């Protein structure tokens, strides 16, 4: 499969576009992962290194990103928004994980998502 064939990817992109945020990769990643997306990975190059964009928190201006070590950390939204991005697509190697947060993400504090393990 590829980006263009991925139903969840296309839904996430269209949902962001409808909201007037078609290039908001934080929102697209959040929608994608929360709706069961598996293969698409959006990376950002930050001061702390290359990270995977995971989830944008509601009302905090913070983004949860995954470092190459696998650790999830929170970084400022603007840092991610203004960063250089890279895109990857994986067809296998998914682990179902649960994310529990003190901050809401699209109105939820707990949800399951698929992790590529990369």
C-alpha positions in Angstrom: 0.0 0.0 0.0 1.0 3.6 -0.4 -0.2 7.0 0.8 -2.6 7.4 -2.1 -4.2 4.0 -1.4 -4.5 4.4 2.4 -8.1 5.2 3.3 -7.3 6.6 6.7 -4.6 8.9 5.2 -7.0 10.3 2.6 -9.7 10.8 5.3 -7.3 12.6 7.6 -6.0 14.8 4.7 -9.6 15.7 3.6 -10.7 16.4 7.2 -7.8 18.8 7.6 -8.6 20.5 4.3 -12.3 21.0 5.3 -11.1 22.7 8.5 -8.9 25.1 6.4 -5.7 23.4 7.7 -4.7 21.3 4.7 -0.9 21.6 5.4 -1.2 21.1 9.2 0.7 17.9 9.5 0.2 17.8 13.2 -3.6 17.7 12.7 -3.3 15.2 9.9 -1.1 12.8 11.9 -3.4 13.1 14.9 -6.5 12.3 12.8 -4.7 9.5 11.0 -3.5 7.7 14.1 -6.7 8.2 16.1 -8.7 6.7 13.3 -6.7 3.6 13.0 -4.1 4.6 10.5 -1.0 2.3 10.4 1.6 2.9 7.7 2.1 6.6 7.2 4.8 8.3 9.2 5.3 12.1 9.3 8.7 13.2 10.7 9.9 16.6 11.8 13.5 17.7 12.1 13.7 19.6 15.4 16.6 20.8 17.6 16.3 17.5 19.5 16.7 15.6 16.2 14.4 13.7 13.9 11.1 12.9 15.5 7.8 11.3 14.4 4.8 13.6 14.7 2.2 11.8 16.8 -0.6 13.9 18.3 -1.5 17.5 18.8 -2.9 18.2 22.2 -6.1 20.2 22.5 -5.8 23.7 24.1 -2.1 23.4 25.0 -0.1 24.4 21.9 2.0 21.2 22.5 2.6 18.2 20.3 3.5 14.7 21.3 6.3 13.4 19.2 8.3 10.1 19.2 12.0 10.4 19.5 14.2 7.8 17.7 14.7 6.1 21.0 10.9 5.4 21.1 10.3 7.9 23.9 7.2 10.1 23.6 7.9 13.7 24.5 6.0 17.0 24.3 7.3 19.9 22.2 5.8 23.3 21.2 3.4 23.2 18.3 5.0 26.1 16.5 8.4 24.2 16.5 6.8 21.3 14.7 4.7 23.4 12.4 7.7 25.4 11.2 10.1 22.4 10.9 11.2 20.6 7.8 9.2 17.4 7.3 9.8 14.0 5.8 7.3 11.3 5.0 7.6 7.5 5.1 5.2 4.6 4.5 5.5 1.2 6.0 3.5 -1.9 5.1 4.3 -4.0 8.2 5.6 -4.2 11.8 2.7 -2.5 13.6 2.2 -2.7 17.4 -1.1 -1.7 19.0 -0.4 0.6 21.9 -2.5 2.7 24.3 -1.8 6.3 24.9 -2.9 7.9 28.2 -2.5 11.6 28.6 -3.2 14.4 31.1 -4.2 16.5 28.2 -7.0 15.9 25.7 -6.3 15.0 22.2 -9.3 15.5 20.0 -11.4 15.3 23.1 -9.9 12.1 24.5 -7.4 11.4 27.2 -6.9 7.7 26.3 -7.0 5.8 23.0 -5.3 3.0 21.1 -3.1 3.6 18.1 -0.8 1.6 15.9 2.9 2.2 16.3 5.4 1.3 13.5 8.2 0.8 16.0 10.6 3.0 14.0 
